[in-house]
Amino acid sequence: MEIKVFATRHFDYQNTLVVNLDEENVFIVDPSGEFSLDGKNPVAVILTHGHYDHVEALKPFHKNYPDVPILIHKEDAKYIGKDSFEAQQHICFDDANDFANLPEATGFLSEGQTLYDVIPSKNERLNNALALWKVLHTPGHSPGSICLLNEKERVLISGDTLFFHSYGRTDFFDGSMSEMTKSLRRLYNLDGDLKVYPGHGTYGYLLAEDQY
């Protein structure tokens, strides 16, 4: 399995991930800035949370691919859709108007689901690949922050919950340090040989390297 990472310097090396599911299909995680699909078919956009630096490219992507599902945890759905400005203005350090009237979520991610549960397909091979990705609800940075775990491929996509030797800030209006502590404890209890792909900075490191 291949994960391509496109780092956007504008937001402190925000990482957009393009995750290969098979020879033809990919899903995108946290579209921010420019990224390439290399001619492959996007089956979904997954938002690990809704903060502005993770959705900067959502609107242009949706314009080009209007039928591709946009998936987010329900607790962070306020950050996208027609009322997105209301939430984004609380955390945006640039012009929050750029993040007004974002595309609506087409589905919601919940604890314990797999991507197979929320992304419809008639392709058995694709369904098998989607079923390997499990949703972990990891609030703290935001109420609806999620991670994606692929135990077979030994990969953890951690969004802004966990960074290399750090973690996401909790001082935004709906952040919670107590929730973050619980979420980090949960991640640190996973097997240390998982490769971690966070929302910012260093990626592809082993979880065992990050426990401090």
Buried (B, 14 or more C-beta within 10 A) or exposed (E): EEBBBBBBEEBEBBBBBBBBBBEEBBBBBBBBBEBEBEEBEBBBBBBBBBBBBBBBBBBEBBEEBEEBBBBBBEBBBBBBBEBBBEBBBEBBEEEBEEBBEBBBBBBBBEEEBBBBBBBEBEBEEBBEBBEBBBBBBBBBBBBBBBBBBBEEBBBBBBBBBBBBEEBBEBEBEBBBEEBBEEBBEBBBEBEEEBBBBBBBBBBEBBBEEBEE
